[in-house]
């Protein structure tokens, strides 16, 4: 398969995962129970992106000691819960990370 | 300004703070693609055709490791399977659109646009132009993704690696969850999902750890909501 064909196939797969449910599901299929379970989708997906990015090192092994990302994430989380502000959360995390790696 | 334009720009505005990590991510993708010997045109084509940060990076990683087309395709499919859930969540609000509109909004259904438009749709159920919000958020992300890909390709590593800006990616997703940390069921699900993904990262094939973690946690959510309701009755 040429590189370009492979890119097009990957694009097609990406598109179909985004499109299929929107195309198939109808409004009438939803009830309160389904709605309730689906409301947990962000809580079910986002941690699967967050946790490995924080706890795994460059070679994908668990790094619990000497890992500045853990403390920076905890600080960002506290600021986030208190402020409920997206920008404050991102920047408090980044700044604490920089303070830890550059100053300490 | 008519209603559609207003909703479109609301989508642009709501998604803007989520665009911060997209900038270093796009640049990293551009740099990485050129480092691996891809032509600038191929790298740009990837950002336009695939338009998914995680899929593109996985593609490059496997491609550079000499993986077969089949492995690359299955991994991209596995990484993208979370979009099935995004689509399922939003379909309730988008099912009245015609096919052309469904195709257009599907192309723009990225994590950030999903997160902000999901909230907007829930609050504006009755508005028939609400899909313009998703279009605004998606197009905002699309533009930044293409521009930063090009910056990465031609200006190379203008961001010093030492800054560790890739850390901004998990922080963005964390920022999207701050309201959920106040609810017990959500906290339990967050811990289940995160632990499965971290421990399964190496073990689960085709980088399918995201969808495996999400499916198990949604099942847990289903059980927990049932159980907690019984306790209230």
Interface residues (C-beta under 8 A of the other chain):
Chain A: X1 X3 X4 X6 X7 X8 X9 X10 X11 X13 X14 X15 X17 X18 X19 X20 X21 X22 X23 X24 X25 X26 X27 X30 X35 X36 X37 X38 X39 X40 X41 X42 X43 X44 X45 X46 X47 X48 X49 X50 X51 X52 X53 X54 X55 X56 X60 X61 X62 X69 X72 X73 X76 X77 X80 X81 X84 X86 X87 X89 X90 X93 X94 X97 X98 X101
Chain B: X17 X18 X20 X21 X38 X42 X45 X46 X49 X50 X51 X52 X54 X55 X59 X63 X69 X72 X73 X76 X77 X80 X81 X82 X83 X84 X85 X86 X87 X88 X89 X90 X91 X92 X94 X95 X96 X99 X102 X103 X105 X106 X107 X109 X115 X118 X163 X164 X165 X166 X167 X168 X169 X170 X171 X172 X173 X174 X175 X176 X177 X178 X179 X180 X181 X182 X185 X186 X189 X190 X191 X193 X194 X195 X196 X197 X198 X201 X202 X209 X210 X213 X214 X215 X217 X218 X221 X222 X225
